[in-house]
């Protein structure tokens, strides 16, 4: 390299140093941006523990874990849908209708508890499949589809239940099993919380290590590009909505154990709660909304 070329190279390196620094900061923010909610959570825990020393007690943490279990399972299904640049507003309708159906089959129809659960899980997956079919086969926007099915599922819920709450004492033991606690040191953990953690571990593996999970990310990022490389995006979307419906039904089972009853008068706020949990969990909901709006906009 000549002296002139060396000087030009050093000048370019010197003048581009601020640009390189900005790029490094940008990459760092992109890599660790999802840790923002975690930092806020740690800060909130520290503040609450200072205000009230009993906040970090085993009894209080056990109570908090039990309270968030239902929403956490529902948010898992919502996460799958938001990753595909969609949204599901019918989460509460599917969960509550599944719980009412399982409870009424076990108590009113006299089905064994295990069989009632299987029927409830199947119904939840079927309701999710209805959403998926309307989105993939007919091409309706997920927001409109799930907003409509939300009203339908809640209406069916009141038709089946007739507005009556089914008591947990009248159900078979397996129906309320998820609400039973066991001791882990000073903590009291419910079996529903164990199911939640197992589901989180399984779907963390499925999304990160399987072709199905990679196809979900690809379809949500750019469905046309995913289709051109051979991914059956319609089948992927349909499977996501079906699996989400199954997760909502599992959440309904945990809900029965949590409340020791099946009530038709709850669940309206579950859509907002699950979306909030997804956002706080680090899923790029803002990107999903933009992509969803562009994908399903009418030209």
N, C-alpha and C positions, 0 to 999 in steps of 0.2 A: 504494500500500500504506500503510495506517495505521501509526501508531507502535506500536500494540499488536501488529499483525500482523508488523511488521518485527522486533520483539523476540522473538516466538514463533519466527519463521523462524531468527533468529540462534541462539536457544537450541537449536532442533532440530539445526542444523548443528553446534553446539558439542558437544552430548551424543552425536551420532552419529559423531563423528570416530574414536573407537576402533573402532567397528563398521566404518566405512569402511576403516580401516587393516587390520583383520582380513580383510575381504573382498578387499582388494588383495593381501595376502600369500597368501590362498588361491588367487586367480586366478593369481598368479605361480607358485606351486607346481604348479598344474595345467598351466600352459603349459610349464614347464621340468622337470617331474618326470621325464620320460624321459631327461634328461641326467644323472641320478644314476649309472647304470651307466657312462656315459662318463667322469664325474669319477673314479669308482673305478678305471677302467682306466688313466686318465692317472696317477693316484696310484701304482698298482701299477708302471707302467712306470718312473716316476721312482725308486721305491724299488729296483727290480731293477737299474736302471742305476747307482745309487750303490753297491749291493753288488758288482756285477760290471760293470765298464766295457765288457766285450765283449758285453753284452746287446743294445746298440743297434748292433752291427756288422752290416754288410750280409749276411754269411753267416748269422748267427743269425736275423735278421728274415726272410730268405728261407726258412729252415727252418721257422719258425713259420707263415708264410703257407701253405707247402705242407702242413703238418700240419692246419691248420684248414679247408682247402678242402672236404673231403668233408662234414664236419659242417655247414659253412656252407650248402652246397647242400641237404642234408637239412633243415636248420632253415628254409630258405626255404619248402619245402612244408609243414612243420609250422606255420609262421606263417600261411599261408593258412587252414588248418583251425582254428587257435586264434582267428583273427579272426571265424570264424563260430560261436564259442562251442562248438567241439568239441575233440577231442583225438585224436591218432593214435598208437597204441602199436605199430602194425604196420610202422613206418618201417624198422626193421632187417630184418624179414622180406622186405619188398618189395625193398629194396636188395640184400641178399645173394642172394636167389633170382634177381634180374635179372642180377647179375654171373655167377653160376654158369651160368645158361642161356646167356648170350651167349658165355661161354668154351667151354662144351661144344658149342655149335652151330658155333663157329669151328674148334675143334680136333677134336672127336669126329665131328661130322657133315660137316665139310669145307666149311661155308658160307663165302663171302667175308666178310671182317671187317665191311664196311659193312652187308651184309645181316643179319649176326648182331646188329649194334647196333640196326638198325631193329626186328628182332623183339624184342630185349630192351626197347627203349623202348615198343613196343606192349604187351608183357606188363606192364610196370610201370604203364602207364596203365590197362590192363584190371584189374589188381589193385586199383588205386585206385578204379576204377569199381564193382567189387564192393562195396567199403566204402561208397561213396556210395549204391549201390542199396539196401543193407541199412538204411542210415540214413534215406533219403528215402522209399523205396517201402514198406518194412515198418514203419518207425518205431522201430527199435531204438536204444538209446543208443549214441553213438559210442564211449564207453569200452568197453562190452561187445563191440561189433562188432569193433573193432580188436584187442582183447585176444584174441578168438577167432581172427581171421584171422592174427594174429601166429603162433600155434601152427601153423596150417594151412600158412602160407607157409614156415616153417622146416622143417616136416615134408617138404613137397615139395622143398625145397632139398636135404635129405639123400637123398631118393629119386633125384633127378636126378644128384647128384654122387657118390652112394655113399660119401660121406665123403672123397673124394679132392680134393686141391688141383690146379688146373690152372696150370702154370707159364706165365709171361709169354713166355718164350723160345719156347714152342710156338705162341703165338698170332700172328695177322697183326699187322703193325706198327701198324695203326690202333687196335687194341684197347688198346695201351699208350701211344698217342700222348699222352694227357693227362699222363703222367708225365715227358715230355721237358722239359728246361729250356732257356731261352735267356737271354742276358745283357742286362740293362738297367743300364748303368753297372757298379757293383760288385755288383748284385743278380742272383740267378739265379731266374727266374720260370718256373713250369711253365705249360703250356698249359691245364691244368685250372684253375689260378687265374684265367686270362683268361676261361675259360668262366664261372666263378663270378661274376666282376665284371660280365660281360655280362648274366647272369641277374638279378643284383641291380639293375642299371640298368633292365632291361626291366620287371621287376615293380614297381619303384618308380614308374615311369611308369604302368603298368597299374592299380595300386591308387589312384593319386592323380589320374589324368587321364581314365580311361575309365569308362563306365557300369557295366561289369562290376565294377570295383574298388569303386565306390560302392555297388553292390548287395551286395557282400560285407560291407562295413561295416554297411550297413543291416540285413542279415539277421542278423548277429551281435549287433547292439545290441538289436533287437526284431523277431523274425521275423514276429509277428502284424501289427504296424504296417506292416512292409515289404510283407506280402502284401496288406493292405488298400489300399495305394497303387498296387498293380498289379505289384509285383515278384514274379516266379515264384521263390519262395524254394527250392522243391524242386529246380528246374533249376540254380539258383545253387550250392546245396550239392553237387549231383551233379558239376557242372563243377569245383568246388574239389577234391573228393577225386580226381577223374580227373587234373587237372593236377598235384596233389601226387604221385600215383603216377608220373607221367612225370618229375617232378623227382627222385624217389628213384632212378629208373632211370638218369638222367643222373649222379647221384651215384655210382651203381654203376660206371659207366664210368670216372669219375675215380678211384674206389677201385681199380680194376684197374690203372690207370696208376701210382697211388701205391705199391701193393704189388708191382707187376710179377707179379701172380698173382691167381687167383680162389679164395678159400678159403671153405669152408662153415662154418668154425668161428669166425666173427667176427660182429659185428652185434648181439649181445644187448643191449649197452649203448647202442645208437644212439638208442633212444627217449628215454632219460633225458638223453643228451647234447644231442639236438636241442631238447628242451623247455627245458633249461637255457640253451641259446644263444638261444632265442626270448625268454625272460624277461630275460636280460642285454641283449638287443637293444632292450628297452623296450616290448615288447608287453604289454598289460594282461592277463596270464595269470590273475591272481586274479579279475578281473571275469569272464573267460571261464569259469572254473570255476564261479562262482556262477550265471551264466546257464545254463550247461550243466546243472548239477544241478537248477535249477528247471524247465528246459524238458523234461528227460527223466525227471523224477521220476514215480513211479506214484502216482496219487491214492488 
